[in-house]
Every structure is written in structure tokens, then in C-alpha cells.
Amino acid sequence: MSIKKKILIIAPHADDEVLGVGGTTHKMLSENNEVHLIVCSKRKNDLPEYTNATEHFTSVCYMGFEDESLKVVQRHLLKNIEKVYNQIKPNIVFIPNKDDFNIDHKVVHEVSEIVVRRYQDYPPEMVLVYEVPSSTTQSFKNNFECNYYVSLTEDNVKFKINNLLLYKNELRPYPNPRCGEGILIYSKFRGMECNSEYAEGFKLLYQKI
């Protein structure tokens, strides 16, 4: 990822992007890559200031679909994501895990798999599935196995934690991972798996050779 790339993160809700890809986002931006974000749905308790947590992205598209309604509007969601995808023409795409403990995450994964198909005008070079601490780990189908790691610095992890803290209504006390201490521990845990001080782990779904 050292060569300048266009990266797209597809998030079911505002905060999934930081929980799953927050440290990697900071690293990629610091390497002068473009990092774009799609937020598919809006919760009833989302605060207007949540946009402060995403202002560092190259671009952000808030689609505004109702939380927990994505299964009903799946066709419209597909068309909307595909439209943004074709505008950006990303090299690397991050999508949520299909077995998360959240119906919206499952739907976004299904739709995203269609959007990032290999036979199209703008096929991606790489597709990575990200985990969301709590939604992924609490699933009874928790079979998320990392096969791709991004090593992080302390600054990358601090950036991730600081942005998570902006999502005030989504924070939970430790030992729930949706807190500063939880994110720090999780980053160290993934780091131990790849012989790094800190890391984020992903599932490599596809890579163009």
C-alpha cells in the first residue's frame, strides 16, 4: 500500500469504519493515499457532530437509509453503493463481515460482494473484510480468521481511539471493546498475531495478481 491508491471503506453505520479500519485509515492517509467512506444507514440516536469523526476522509457519502431497514431496501442500497463505487473507481475496498451479529452488516456484505465483482468496468485490485469488535466477536458464527494484517504505530492507534470517542452514544464501558481501552487491547492482540506492537487484522477476500 506504499504506492498512492484509492481506497473505499463501506460501513453499515457511522462508527463501523473506525472500529474496523480506524488505524489503517490513518496509516493510509499519512502515506498520501485517497481514502473514501460510504456510511449506509443512520441510527435514530446519531448525533450531528458525528461528522467530526469522518472529516479526515478524502470524501464521505452518507446514504441515510434507516437503521435496521437495509434488508428491505437492499436493491436500492446496491444501486447507491454501486454509483459511488463507479465514481471513485477504488483500487482497494474494505467491506464488513458477513457473519456479524447485526443484520445490517450482513446485508452490506452481500451487496458489497456484488459491487466489487471481478468482471466489471472498474474491478478492484484487492477486497478486504474487516471485523467490528463486539458485532463480529459476539456472533455465534464467529469464524473470523485474519489472513492479512496491517501493522500500526502508536500514533495510528491513538488516532483510532480518539475518533471512536467522538461517537459518544456508541461507547460502552470496559470490558466491552467499544471503548478506548478495549481498542488498545484489541490492537495489541492483533499485533501479537503478526509480530508487531499494534495491528489491525482483515480477511483477504480477493487480490488481483
C-alpha positions in Angstrom: 0.0 0.0 0.0 3.0 2.3 -0.3 2.0 3.4 -3.8 -0.7 6.0 -3.9 -4.1 4.2 -4.1 -7.8 4.9 -4.0 -9.3 3.1 -1.0 -13.0 2.7 -0.3 -14.5 1.7 3.1 -18.1 0.6 3.1 -19.6 0.9 6.6 -23.1 -0.1 7.6 -23.2 2.5 10.3 -21.2 5.5 11.4 -18.6 4.1 13.8 -18.1 0.8 12.0 -15.4 2.4 9.9 -13.3 3.4 12.9 -13.9 0.2 14.9 -12.8 -1.9 11.9 -10.4 0.2 9.9 -9.6 3.2 12.0 -5.9 2.6 12.4 -5.3 1.5 8.8 -7.2 4.6 7.6 -4.8 6.9 9.5 -1.8 5.0 8.1 -3.1 5.1 4.5 -3.9 8.8 4.7 -0.4 9.5 6.1 1.1 7.7 3.1 -0.8 10.1 0.8 -3.5 7.7 -0.4 -7.0 8.7 -1.0 -9.4 7.1 1.5 -13.2 7.4 0.8 -16.0 6.3 3.0 -19.6 5.2 2.5 -21.9 5.2 5.5 -25.0 3.3 4.6 -27.5 3.9 7.4 -28.4 6.4 10.1 -29.4 5.4 13.7 -32.1 7.4 15.5 -29.6 8.4 18.2 -26.8 9.5 15.8 -25.6 13.0 16.7 -24.9 15.8 14.2 -21.4 16.1 15.5 -20.6 12.5 14.4 -19.5 14.0 11.1 -16.4 15.3 13.0 -15.3 11.7 13.3 -15.1 11.4 9.5 -13.8 14.8 8.4 -10.3 13.3 7.7 -11.6 11.2 4.8 -11.0 12.2 1.2 -14.7 12.0 0.7 -17.7 10.8 2.7 -21.1 9.6 1.4 -23.9 9.4 4.0 -26.7 7.4 2.3 -29.1 7.9 5.2 -31.0 4.7 5.0 -32.9 3.9 8.2 -31.0 1.7 10.7 -32.1 -2.0 10.7 -34.0 -1.4 7.4 -31.2 -2.4 4.9 -32.7 -5.8 4.2 -35.9 -4.1 3.0 -34.1 -1.6 0.8 -31.4 -4.0 -0.4 -31.9 -3.3 -4.1 -31.7 0.5 -3.6 -28.7 0.1 -1.4 -26.9 -1.8 -4.1 -27.6 0.8 -6.7 -26.5 3.6 -4.4 -23.2 2.0 -3.4 -22.5 0.9 -7.0 -23.0 4.5 -8.2 -20.4 5.8 -5.6 -18.1 3.0 -6.4 -18.1 3.8 -10.1 -17.3 7.4 -9.4 -14.3 6.6 -7.1 -13.0 3.6 -9.1 -11.2 2.3 -6.0 -8.1 0.1 -6.0 -8.8 -1.4 -2.5 -12.1 -1.9 -0.9 -12.9 -2.8 2.8 -16.3 -4.4 3.5 -18.0 -5.7 6.7 -18.0 -9.3 7.8 -20.9 -11.5 6.6 -21.4 -13.3 9.9 -21.6 -10.2 12.2 -24.2 -10.1 15.0 -26.1 -7.4 13.1 -28.5 -7.8 10.2 -27.3 -4.5 8.5 -23.7 -5.8 8.5 -24.8 -9.0 6.8 -26.8 -7.1 4.1 -24.0 -4.6 3.4 -21.6 -7.5 3.0 -23.9 -9.3 0.5 -24.4 -6.1 -1.5 -20.7 -5.2 -1.4 -19.8 -8.6 -2.8 -21.8 -7.7 -5.9 -20.4 -4.2 -6.2 -16.8 -5.5 -6.0 -17.2 -8.3 -8.5 -14.2 -9.0 -10.7 -15.9 -8.8 -14.1 -16.8 -5.1 -14.5 -15.5 -1.9 -15.9 -13.6 -1.0 -12.7 -12.6 -4.2 -10.9 -10.8 -3.7 -7.6 -7.2 -4.9 -7.1 -8.0 -6.0 -3.5 -11.0 -6.7 -1.3 -10.6 -7.0 2.4 -13.2 -7.9 5.0 -12.9 -6.1 8.3 -14.1 -7.1 11.8 -16.0 -4.9 14.2 -15.1 -5.6 17.8 -18.4 -6.5 19.5 -20.5 -7.2 16.5 -18.1 -9.7 15.0 -16.8 -11.3 18.2 -20.3 -11.6 19.8 -21.7 -13.5 16.8 -22.4 -17.2 17.4 -20.9 -17.8 13.9 -17.7 -16.0 14.9 -15.3 -17.7 12.5 -13.4 -14.5 11.5 -9.9 -15.6 10.7 -7.3 -12.9 9.8 -5.1 -13.7 6.9 -4.0 -10.1 6.2 -2.5 -7.7 8.8 -1.7 -4.0 8.7 1.0 -3.1 11.2 0.2 0.1 13.1 2.1 2.7 15.1 1.2 4.1 18.4 0.0 7.3 16.6 -2.3 5.2 14.3 -3.9 3.6 17.4 -4.3 6.9 19.2 -6.0 8.3 16.1 -8.4 5.4 16.1 -9.2 5.7 19.8 -9.7 9.5 19.5 -12.1 9.1 16.6 -14.0 6.3 18.4 -14.5 8.6 21.4 -16.4 11.1 19.2 -19.2 8.5 18.8 -20.5 9.3 22.3 -23.7 7.3 22.1 -21.9 4.2 20.8 -19.3 3.9 23.6 -19.6 1.1 26.2 -17.6 0.6 29.4 -14.7 -1.9 29.5 -14.6 -4.9 29.1 -16.8 -4.2 26.1 -14.4 -3.5 23.3 -16.2 -0.3 22.2 -14.1 1.9 24.4 -10.6 3.3 24.3 -9.1 0.6 26.5 -10.8 -2.1 24.5 -9.5 -0.8 21.2 -5.9 -0.5 22.6 -6.0 -4.1 23.9 -7.5 -5.4 20.6 -4.8 -3.6 18.6 -2.1 -5.3 20.7 -3.8 -8.6 20.4 -3.8 -8.4 16.6 -0.3 -7.1 16.8 0.9 -10.2 18.7 -0.6 -12.4 15.9 1.7 -10.8 13.3 4.8 -10.0 15.4 4.0 -6.2 15.6 3.3 -4.0 18.6 -0.1 -3.0 17.2 -2.1 -4.1 14.2 -5.5 -4.5 12.6 -6.5 -7.8 11.1 -8.5 -8.5 8.0 -9.7 -11.3 5.9 -8.4 -11.1 2.3 -11.3 -11.9 0.1 -9.7 -11.2 -3.3 -6.4 -9.9 -4.7 -5.6 -9.4 -8.3 -2.2 -11.0 -9.1 
